[in-house]
Amino acid sequence: MSTFPECHAIIPARYESSRFPGKPLAEILGKPMFWHVWNRARLCDGLTSVTLATDDERIFEAARRHEVPVVMTSSEHASGTDRVLEAARKIEADPESVIVNIQGDEPCLDPGMIDDLLRPFSRCRAMVTTLASRMAPDEAESPDRVKAVISADGRALYFSRAKVPFDRDGSGGDYHLHIGLYAFRMQALMRFGELEPSPLERREKLEQLRFLENGIDIHVTETAHACHGVDRPEDLETVTAILERE
């Protein structure tokens, strides 16, 4: 049985977005979106700290006003994972600690998802973990819904925008929808930062493939919790209704 490590959550929050500029500052029930994500994440007992990581002074100052722990990071990062790595170094995370990458557009985040994400670290020497949920074959058609192919022991075999696995004989079966929450041992996160973008990563535009192409296992936990992310301004109405009900 592995000793459960110290766990630090980082919430990347960029101002620039092609579909929704300024998204982290979008107001929901009188608070900016990033506040709701932070507030939900800190309800998870397994986390030692929760910190916002931004490259924008407007977001930084808003976080300070709302008493959300925040660090300023470079605007040159190619991915959210690179931003998380810089933030983890700034909070001086121990090499054996676990860093949780929480998407900044999940104001309805269920803390139970973080519990699911962290579970493998208590039972094995996991280096990277993520989540998946079941979805029907017709949902798997969309390239925006990333599919995870998972081994019998819970390791990721592949992630793709294509509808995989291919059902050659029409035998049926569910597909696994990848949910973009990650947890990394700090040493695995540092290794990611040392590696160049990999061929499959560039081809699929999926940065998690960099781990698989370099022999770093990703453990996948199936979760029953649902996501309600904000991609566009019109999604705010849906998440506001969910938060009002709760």
Secondary structure, DSSP 8 states (H G I E B T S, - for coil): ------EEEEEEE-S--SSSTTGGG-EETTEEHHHHHHHHHTT-TT-SEEEEEES-HHHHHHHHHTT--EEE--S--SSHHHHHHHHHHHTT--TTSEEEE--TT-TT--HHHHHHHHTHHHHS--SEEEEEEEE-TTGGG-TTS-EEEE-TTSBEEEEESS--S--TT-----EEEEEEEEEEEHHHHHHHHHS---HHHHHHT-TTHHHHHTT--EEEEE---------STTHHHHHHHHHHH-
